[in-house]
Every structure is written in C-alpha cells, then in structure tokens.
Amino acid sequence: MARPGSLVAVAVISGVVAFSASAQTVQVLTPIAAGAATGSAYFPMQFAFDAQPTLNSAGQPVGGTGGRDAPYYAGRVGYIDFGPEWATVRISSTWTRYRTFSVGDQTPYSELWWDDDVDTVNDSGMTETRLNFNTAQGLSTGSQEPWIRDRDLSASVLTPRARYLLCRSPSVMSNRAKEYAILGWKTTAQLNTFTLPYPANGKLYLPNIQQTYPAVDWSTLDRLYLSAGHYAFINIGNLPARSPARPLVITNKGGQVRVGGLGHYYLFALGGGSHWILTGEDDAGAQTGDAGFRGHKGNNYSNTRGTYGILMDDDFYLGRSNSGLAIGGGATDFEVSYVEIREVGFAGINMKTDNNGTAVMRNVWLHDLYIHDTGSEGFYIGSTQAPPQHPVENLEISNCRVLRTATEALQLGQLGDGTNVHNNVFALSAIDWKDAFQRWQDNNTQIAVRYGRGAIHHNVFIGAAGSLISFFAQVRDGDSHAAGDVLTLHDNYYSSFRGLGAYLGGDQDGITAYRFERNFFRGFSWQRPEVYPDEIQPNHLFRIAMSQNPVVLQDNRFDMSLNLTNRFAGENGSSGNVVASGNIRGTVAPVAFNDFGFPPDFDYLRVEMWTATCGRCPDPSTPVYYPPGDYVMHLGVMYRNISGSSITGTVPGTAPQIWEDLGYPPDDVRLAPGSPYQSMGLLDRVQ
C-alpha cells in the first residue's frame, strides 16, 4: 500500500529515529518501521530490528541481545521505512547479527530497490546493489552471537533514493540471522513550521485554512502546530494536497491539546487535502508532540488515560452525540497516530465524505490510537447512507486499543481494495446493548465490502451482544470485480458473545471469495431473550445467507456445542458455495493480558454500561438488574456490585455500600508473557 509519509510505527517496529543530529557522527539508525510489503505475507522484516545494538569504541555494533530471530521466509518482500525525511539519511555500513551455532554460507536478499510505496513491484526502477544483509560466508559462530559486517560504504556513503527500501528474499533463505543494523547519520534538516494561536474562546474555526493564512507556503510547510490548551472544538478544512515524500504534519506544541467537554456539538474535524499526518507522538527528532504527554510511547501502556498529546474528551456531555475525530471533505492519503479519544457520545473516529460517490479516500493509516468508553462505535469508517458513496481503499488499522464501546468496536463500510486491519485489540464492545440507540448495533465488528482484496488478521476481539462478526457484501454499480478478489479474516481471537459468531449476507457479485481461517472462538452464552424475547437460540456459529460467493471456513477452532454453520451439521463439510475443512470443536484457551483488571478466565459478559432501564426491551421502562459481582461502566469509571443481592436503579458513584468504585481501568491489553496467541493483538516495538 502506498502510505502517506509516516513518523511512527506500524505493528512491527517503531520509535524515535536514532539518527545523529550532526553530520558524519556514526550512529545505529533505527528505521521508522519495517514489515511486509502489500501482497507479501508473514512480515519478512518482522523482528529484524527489535533488539538494537550500540556502538563500541571502534564504531562497530555490539549488544542488541534478546529480541526474536529475523524471519527467513523465502520468496517474500519486506520493506524498511526511512521516514518522511529519508533524503537526509546517510548510510555508511550494514551488519547482521547471527544466532549461536550457525555455520556455512548465508543467503542475502536477491533483489533490493527504492520505492515510494510498499507493494511488491519494482515500478520505480531504482534497483539497489550496494546494500544487503545476511551475507556471511563460511560462518561458524559457536556459542556466540557475533555482528558481522555485510557492506562497508564509508568511502562513499549511500543516500536513499526514496523513502522505502524493498528487500526480496530468494527462493531458499537461510535462517540464522538474529538482527540487522544500519549505521550512518542524518544531516540536519531545517523545518518550515507554522503555529496556530490558541483562540481566546477555545473555538478554532478554520474551514478554509489556506485562505485564512495565505502568507503560509502550504506546499512546503513541514509542521502545522496546534497550541496547547483546552478547546471547545477544532475545525480545520481545505488542508493542502501534498506529496508522500513531504507530508504536512499536524501536531501539538507546548503541552496537550484537549478538545471537548465544553458543550459544543462537534469536537475535532479535519477536511480535505492529502498526504497529511495528525499525531500526538512525542518525538524530539521529528519535532512533534510534547515530552510531558507521551501516551504509550516506550511501550508504557498501563494507566495512560489523559497522557496523550492530543486528546478528544467530551465527558459524556449529556444530550450530545459527538464523535471525537471526524475526517471528511474529500480527505485522502492521511495518517493518524498517538491520539486518545474517550467519553464521546458517538463514535471515536468518524471517517467518510457522505453522499459523494466520486470522492477519493485511500491510503489511510490509523495506528497507535487509544479509543475507549465511547457512547457508540470505536471506528465508524465508510458511509452507511444510500448510494452514491465513495469507497475506502488501502485502509490500514494497526496497534490500536478500542475498549468498552457502547455499540460496535469496529464498523467498516464501503471497503475497496487493500484493507489491512491487524494487531489491534477490540475489547468489551456493545456493553450498552440493553439501551443502545438501535437494535442491530450491538455486534463487535460490522464489515461491508465492495470489491478487491483485503485481510483482517492477528487481532483480539472480545464482547458482542449480537454477532461477533456482522458481515455484508456491498456490491455497487460501477465497481470492478475480478477473479482473485478475496477478503480473508485469519488468525484472530474472538470471545464472549451472546448471539451469533458470524452473520454473512448482503449483495452478491458471484466472484469475491470470503475466507475465515485459523480463527479461535470461545465464550458463547445465549442471553438475547433478556432484551429480545422473540429471538431463538441458534444451533450454529456461522450463519451464511449468501448463495453465490465462495465462502471458505478452514482450520478454525471453537469451544461451543454448536454446528459450525447453518448449512450442514458438525464442523466440516460442503454445501453449495460453502466449503469447510480442518475445523475443530475443542478447548480454546483464553487470552491473557498484562493488566486489564481481570483474570484470564474472566467472563467478560459480566461487564455492561450501567442503565436504570432497558430502553431496547419491549417495555423500555423495564428495570435492569445487576447480580452480585457484576461490573458496570458509568461515566468512564468501573464499579462492582458488592451488595450481595441483585440491584437496579441505584446510580454508581452515589452508594459505595452497593457499588465498589474500581476507578479507571488500567488498559494494558498487550498479551502477557506466556499467553496463547502471541502473534495477535498489540506488539511491543523499539522506541
């Protein structure tokens, strides 16, 4: 996918770019990110930079112990991201650290090239022959893990020719590499900056920012700073169209930018433009964020509430259905990172340009976000209105925490080619199912696909009152459907649901395939009649209403006494367009988090959003009872019923003898050491 310029990480590795500020002082250079090129599976560069060394007195890399082995997949393409200021990088050498007891000749990458995107095609023609890794010959490491130089470029240092270095592995790849290192420096970059002053009334209204500030050169501005302060709202429209090599970065300056809680009917709106970045990341080298507001930077995920440089917080302002961050106005090719959104009345992020079928929204990267305790969805992406609506192409969502949403955690619509949702945690969704704003908004994920290829993988999904997966094919006139189009949901963990595991329906093109592979399902508890007495318990995990498009269910595991699908009995079989093989009914271990406030075997369906009455019941005045030991969320705070009896009506926070105040959840939802499913959910990264 051709990303906009980037300051921080995808799911594999990230952090401050450890370049020297002064020219020709050699340092170990930490890439902005490294991972798999689009269309290349298994992250060929994953873990290649996860245990960075230091330099000894001779200027050679030492240390960097720990970390995981560099991948050795054959025939894959990976990328190394040198960031938006790649042209200032100078490379003097490359090195590989090898594992103990490694012998023989190693296999370098068969092809390297520079490119402005990370697909697997060398369409730039900028082939690179001077760099490589894993080149040692006649290796014999014994019990040591030595660093061995691959290339010495000090006599004629190398300057990148584009942002990304693509590396293709050969048909046979040796597996002895532990870590890679790039040595060099970064020349001093002079940034063009402009700071928006804080408005006295806290209302920043700039619907045409280029017109308001005509003296600013919007084609070369590097940093657009938002002055620290508490804003009623921020509205910035007509952002400039920039290039991927030189994006416009929008960030906080002088402290935290908080938006909301002052009674306005919307919070933070951005419109128009391309190749821009909104980030609250504290990065001194990139001149973004503030050192006093680091969020989870440095992998410090526990109790990070209120610590992000950019915060949208509406205090559950009564009578408002505000989303935290709204992005539209034809915006495309953008990135959002290191932002916290909480206690808003509607969605955390609302991203679409409604009623415009010709608008373009592609190459969007949302990562390192902390969205929690929302009044409706976590992500609401793509219009749900009648056609014409624009598709969303090359959407990537990674390393995000979306926790305790009143309705769906993840609502994606109008999806086109290139969807890539991976390594996120979507936990405790639909907790307001008894009083939600609509009946059918109580799933964990709602996905509507128009065309193309995509994948949703290596995520953790917990909690649903309806379906864990509510899936719709969304065929629209004018879309192109081709053989090989497929959306794959694979290697995900799903748990704690009151209804279906998955529902598949919608329009059909007869071509696009939908695959569900190597997923885990546990924790089914039929509770729907508490609110909807007319519903009948299903005897299957997947309800497939499609009759034309190929549906493949392969190597999934589930722990409930249900048939896999409504199309045939048991775990495997075939019926029309549905083929199932390798699926197993058996024990599914629970995921274990570092610090979520609950033990691994906790029944997450015991957590709901507090309400006095059941607004979705046939009689909306029906009281809601909470048994002893149940948990509720109220105004962002967690409480537990300690009264010893079922209760109703008593407002949490007013009766400590009934409701034990547990405070704000810690929300470190990285997988604990030893937890199953280590490749799923959030991934630590070099900072």
N, C-alpha and C positions, 0 to 999 in steps of 0.2 A: 504494500500500500504506500502511496506517495504521501507521506506525512508532512504537515507543516513543520517549520523549524521548531526545535524542541530544546527545552532547558533541562528537563529531568527525565526520569526513567520510565521505561515500560516495565513489564513484570520481572525482568531478569536481573538487571543491574542498573544502578544509577548513582547520582551524587554530584557533589562539587567536582568540577573538572580540575584535577590536581595539576594544572599547568603552573609553571613559574611565571610570575608577573614580569620578570626581567629577561630579556632575550639571552639565549645561549647559556642559561643555567639549567643543566640537565635535570629532569625530574621524571618520575614514573607517571605517565599520562593515563588517567582513568577515563575511559570513554563515557560519554553521556549515557549510552545504552548499548546493549548487544543482544541479539536474539535471532529469531528465524525470519528469513525473508518471506514475504507473502507467497503462499503456494508451496513452501518448504516446511515439512513437518518436523517436529521433535527438537526445535530450538538448537540448531547446530553450534551456536556460540554460547549457549546457556552454561553458566558456571566457569566460563573461560577467564573471567575477570572478577571472581568472587572472593579472592584472598590476596589482595595486592601486596607486593613487596615494598621494601625501602631500598635505598642505595647505600652501599658501603663506601669507604674512603676512596676506593678505586673507581667509583662510579658504576658499579655493577649491581644488579638486583640481588637482594638476599631476603630471606624470610618469606612471608606470604604463606605460612603453613596453614593447615586447615582448609576449608573450602571443599568443593567436590571436584571430581575428575572432569576435565574438559570433554565434552561429548565427542564421539568418534563415529557418528552416523555417516555412512557412505552415500554419495550422490545427493547431498543436501546443500542448500545455500544459506549462509548466515550473513548477518551484517554487523558492522561496528559503526556506531554513530558518533561523529566527532563534534556534533553540535552546530548551532547556527553561526558560530564564529570559526568554522573549520579552516578558513583561509589563513588564520593567524597561527595555526599549528605547524611546528617543525619537528620532524621525526628523525632521530639520529641512530636508532637501532631497535630491533625486535628480538624477543627472547621467549623461550619456552622452558617451564619447569617440568621435569619428568618424575614419574612415580618411582618408588623403590623397586628394585629388582627388574628394571627394564633393560632389555638387551636388543641388539640388532639395529637395522635401518628403519627409520621412521618415515612416514609419508606426509609430505607437505600438501597444502591445498593446490588443486590442479589448475585453478583459474581465479584470479583476483581482478576486480575492476572498481572504479569510482563511479558513483551514480547519484542522482538527485532523488531517487526513490529506492524502495527496498523490495521490489519484485525480483524475480529470478532471471530476468532477461538483461543482458548487457546491451541495452539500447543506446547507451551513451557512447560506446566505443572507446572509453577511456581505460583500456586494459593496463593493469599494474603488474610489472615484472620484478620490481626491486624489493618488494616486501614479501614475507611469508612467515609461517610458523610451523613447528613440528618437523623440522628439517634434519635433526641429528642423525648421523650415520655411525654405525659401529658402536652403538650405545651399550654401556654396562654400568648401571648406577649403583649396584649393590644395595646396601641398606640406606642410602642417601636419596635425597630429592633435589638434585642439582639444577641450577639455572644454566642453560646453555644458549649462547647467542645464535640466533638464526641469521640476522643480517646486520652488518656494520655499515651505516650510512653516514658516519661522522665526517668523512672527507667531502661529502656532497649531500647535505641533509635534504630530506624529501618533504615537500609541501603537498598536502592533499589537493586533489583536483576537483573534488566535490565533497559534499557532506558525509556520504556513506561509503564505506569500504565493504564491498561484497566479496565473500570468500566461498568458493565451491569446493566441496570435498571430493576426492577421487572415488572411483568405484570400489576401492579397498582402502580403508582408513585405519591406521594403527591406533591403538587405544591406550597409549602410555602417557599422554600429556596430562598434566595436572593443572597448569595455569599458564596464561600468556602475559607478556608485559610489553609495553611500548614505551620507549624512552625518548625524551626530547624536551621541547619547551613551547611556550606560546608567546608570541610577540605582543607587546602592549597594544590593546585596542582602545581607541578613543570613541566613546559612545555619544550619540546625539540623543539628548533627553529633553523632556518637557514635563513639568509638574502641574497638574490641575489643582488650583487652590481649593481649600475646603470652604464650601459656601456657609455663610453665617447661619442660615436656617436649616442646614443639613440636607438640602434638596439640590442634588446635582442633576440638572436637566439640560442635556446637550443632544437633542435629537438629530442634529447635523453638526457633528464636532468639527469637521473640516471647514465648514462655513463659519462657525463661531471663532475659530482660530486660523484665519487664512495665512498668518505670518509663519506658521509652522510648516516645515517641509515634510509633508506626510509620506513622501516617497522614500525618505532616508531616516526618519525618526526611529531610533532603536528602542527607547524606553518611554512609555507613557505612564507617569507616576500618578497614583491616587494618594492624596494627602491623608494621613491617618486621621481618624475621627469617627464619630457615630453619625451615620447618615439615615435620614428618613427613607430616601431612595436614591438610586443612581440610574440614570438613563443616558446611555451613550449610543448614538446612531450614526450611520454613514461612516463606519470605520473604513480605512483605506484598503484598497486592493494591493497586496504586497507580493513579494516573490518568496518561494520556500527557502532560498539562500539567505534572505534578510527579512525575517518576520518582525512584526511590531509586537513588542512585549508590554503587556499592561500589568502593573504590579503595585503593591502598596509601598509607601515610603514614610518613614518616621514613626512607625508603630502599626497598630492594627486598624484595618478598615472594617468597621461593622456596619451592616445595612439591615434596618428593620427595627421593629419594636416601638415605632413612633406613630403608628396609626395610618400610614399611607396604604393605598390599595394595590400597590405592587412594590417590589423591592429592587432587584438588580436586573436591568435589561440591557443587552448588547445587541446591536443590529448592523448587518451589512459587512462588507469587507471580506478579505481573505488573507490567509497566512498571518493570523494574529494569535497571540497566546495570552491567556489570563492565568496568572499564577501568584500564589501567596508564598512560594517557597523562599526560604532564607538561603541565599546563595551569594556570598560576598564576591566571588569571582565573576558571576554573571550580573551583579549589581541588581538583585531582585530581593524583595521581601525585607524582613527585619529580624535581627538576631534575637529579639525578645519574644518572637512568635514563630516557633519552628514547627508546630504541629507534630507529626510523627517522624520528622527528619531524624536520621540516626537510628531508625527502627525503634523509636520510643513510642509505642502505640498505646500504652496504658494511660488512662485518665488524661487524654489530650483535649477534652472539651474546652473550648474557649482559647486554645493556644495557637490557632492558625492566623496567618497574616491577613487573610480575607475571610470574613465570617458573615453569613446571612442568618439572622436570628430574629424571628418575629414574635417571640414569647407567646406563641399560640394566640396571637391577638384575636380576641373574640369578634365574631362577625366577619372576619376576613378570610378569603380563600386564596391567599397569596402563594405563588410559587417563589422559591428562593432565587434562582437564576433563570431568566428567560432569554433565549438566544433565537433570533429570527432575522427578519428584514433582509432575507437573501444571503445571510452569512454562510460562508463555506471555508474549508481548509483552515480549521482552527483547533486550538488545544486548550484544555482547562485542567489545572492541577493545584494541589495543596490548598484546597478551599474546604471550609466546613459550612454545612447547611443544616440547620436544626429548627425544630419547633415552628415550622411554617404551616399555614393552613391547608396548602395543597401539595404540589409536587416539589421535590428538591430541585431538580433541573427540568425545565420545560423547553424543549428544543425542536422548533419547527417554524416554517413560514406557511401559515394556513392559506388554503384556497388559492394556491398558485402552483399549477402543475408544471410551469416552466422554470421555477426556481431551482437552483443548484445547491445541494448540501452534500458535500463529500469530503473525504479525508479529514475526519474528525477524530480526535484522540482525547478521551476523558480518562484521567488516571490520578491516583493518589488523592482521592476525594473521601471525605468523611461526611456522610449524609445520614441523619438519624432523627428519629422521633418526629416524623412528618405527619401532617393531617391527611395525606393521601399517598400518592406514589413516591418512590425514591427518584427514579428516572422516568420521565414521560417524553419519549422521543418519537417523532413522526406523527403526523396529523391523524386523528380519528374521524375527521369530517368527511362528507361525501366528496367524490371526485369533482374537479381535478385537484390532486395534491402531488407534491414533489416527492421523489424517492430520496432515501438516505443511503449513500454509497460509501464504502470503505470506512465504516464506523468501527472504532476500536475502543473498548472499555476495559481497563485493567487496573488491578491493585486498588480497588475501591472498597470501602466499607459502607454498606447500606443496611442500616439496622433499625428495627422497630418502626416499620412503616404502617400506617393505618390501613392502607389497601396494598396494591402490588408493590413489590420492591423494584421490579424491572418491567416497564411497559415499552415495547419497541414496536413501531409500526412503519409501514411504507419502506421496508428494508429492501435495498437493492444489493448489488454485488459487493463482496468484500467485508461482510460483517465478521467481526472477531472480538468476542466477549470472553475474556479469560482471566483466571486468577483473581477473582473477586469473592467477597463474602456478602451474601444477601440473606440476612438472618432476622427472624421474627417479623415476617410480613403478615399483612391482613389481621393485625391484632385488634382492629376496630370492627370486626366482622358483624357484630351484633348491632352496630349503629352506623354502618358505612353509608356513604352518600348514594350508592346504588347497589342493587343486589348482586350483580355479576362482576363486582370489582374486588373480590376477596381471594384472588389467586396469589401465587408467589410471583410468577412471571406471565406476561401476556406478550405473545410474539406474533407479528403479522408480516409475512414475507411476500414480496412481489416477484423478484427474479434474482438470478445469479447464484453465486457460491458463497458460503459462509460457514462459520463454526462458532459454537458456544461450548466452551470446554474448560476443564480444570477449575470450576467454580464450586462454592459451597452454597446450597440453597436450603434454608430452614424455615418452615412455617407456611401454612396455607389453610384457609377455611374452605375454599373451593378446590381448585386444581393446583397442584404444584406447577404444572405447565399448561397454559391455555394457548393453543397454537392454531393459527389461521393462515391458510394460503390466501393471498390478497391479489388476485390477478386483475390487471388494469389494461384497458385498451392502449395500444401503442408500445407496451413493454415487449422486450425481446426475450424469448425463452429458447434455450439451446440445450442439446444433449450434453450431459455432464453437469448441468446445474444441480446443485445439491446443498442443502443445509444440514449440517451434522451437529448433534448435541452429544458430546462424548466426554467421558472421564469426569463427570460431575457427581457430586454427592447431594442427595435430596432426602430431606426428612421432615417429619412432623406435619401431617396433613389430615384434614377432616373429610375430604371429598375424593376426587379422582387424583391418580398420579399424573395423568396427562389426558387432555382432550385435543383431538386433531380434526379440524373441519375447515370450512371456508370454500372459496372458489378453487377451481382446479384447472391447471393447464395441461395435464396429462403427461408432462415431461419432467418437471423438477422432482427430484427424489428427496425424501426426508429420512434421515438415518439417526437412530438412537443407539449408541454403542458404549459399552463399558461404564455405564452409569450405575449408581448404587441408590436404592430406595429403602427407607425404613420409617417406622413410626406412624402407621396408619391408625386412626381412631375415628370411627363414624360418629360425628356429633352434630351433623347438619340439622336433624329434627328439632334441636333446641331452638332454632330460629325459623327453620323452614319445614314444618311438619308434613308437607306434601312430598318431600323428596324420599326416594327409595335407595337404600344402600346398594352400591354397585358390587358386582362379583368379579371385577377385573381392574387392573391397574391402568391400562391404556384404553381409552375409548376412541375408536377410529371411525370417523364419519366420512372419510374420503373413500372413493371407489376407483379413482383413475390414477392418481400419482403414486409412484412406488414408495412404499413405507418399509423400512428395514429395521428390525429390532434384533440387536446382536450383542451377545456377551454381557447383558445387564444382569444385575443381581438384586433380588428384592426379598424382604423378610415377612411378607404378609400372606395369609392364606387366601389369595385371590388368583384368578386366572391372569395371565399376562395381558390379554386383550379381550375385547368383546367379540372377536372374530373366530376364536377357537378356544377349546379348553386346554389347560396346562400351561407350560412355559414356552413351548416351541411348536412350530407348525407353519402352515401357509394357508392363505385364503385370498384368492383374487390378487389384489395389489399389495398384500401384506405378507412378508416373509420374516419369520423369527427363528433364530438358531443360536445355540450356545448360551441361552439364558438360564439362570439358576435361581430356584427358590431356596433360600437358606439364610443362615445368620448373617446379619450385616452389622458390623461393629460401629459404634457411634464415633463421631469426630470429637476430638478433644482440643479445646482452645487454651491458649496461655492464661487468659484472665478475662472471662466473660461474666463471671459472677455465679456460674452454675457448674455442677459436676458433669462429666461427660455423658452419663446416662440419664440426665435430667429430661423430663417430659416438657418440652418447650410449649406444648399446647396449654400449659397451665398459666401462661403469661398472656394477658389481654390488656387492651386500653380500657380504663375504667369508664363506665357509663352507668347511670342510675336506672335507665330504662332501655328496652330493646327496640330501638327505632326501626329495625328491619323485620320484627315479628309481625304476625297478622294483626295483633293489637299492639301498636307502638308504645303504649303506656305500660306494657308488661315489665315488671321489675326484673333486674338482673341480679342473681345471687352468686356470691363468690364463696366457695367452700374454704374451710380452714387450710392454710398452707398455700393457697393460690396467690399469684403475683399480679399486680396491675401497674400500668404506667399511667401517671397523671401529671400533666404539665411537665413532662420530661423527667420526672422523678419516679423511682421504682418503690413500690410498697408491697408488703406481705401481710396477709390476713393472719393474725396471731390470736384472734378472739376465741378460737375453739368451736365456733359454730358458723354456719353459712350466714352471710350478711348481705344486705342490699341498702342502697340509699345513702349510707354514710360516706361523706366526701373524704378521700385520703388527704392527710395533712391536717385534719381537724380533730381526729380521735386517735391519739397514739396508743391507747389501750386496745384498739381494734386493728389499726394499720401501722405496722412497723415500718418506719422510714429507712429505706436502704440507700438513699442518696442516688447520685448519678452512676449508672453502670460504668465499669472501667473500660470495657470495649476493646481489649487487646485480643482480637479474634484471629491472630496468627495461630496456626496449628502448633500444639505443644510438642516438644520433643517426644518421640515415641508414639505419637498419634498416628492412626492409619491415614492414608491418603495424603502423604507428604507433598506430593506434587500439586495438590489442589489448594485453592484459597490464596491468601496473601503470601508473597515471597519476600524474605529479607533481601536487602541489596546493599552493595557497597555505597557509602555515603561520602 
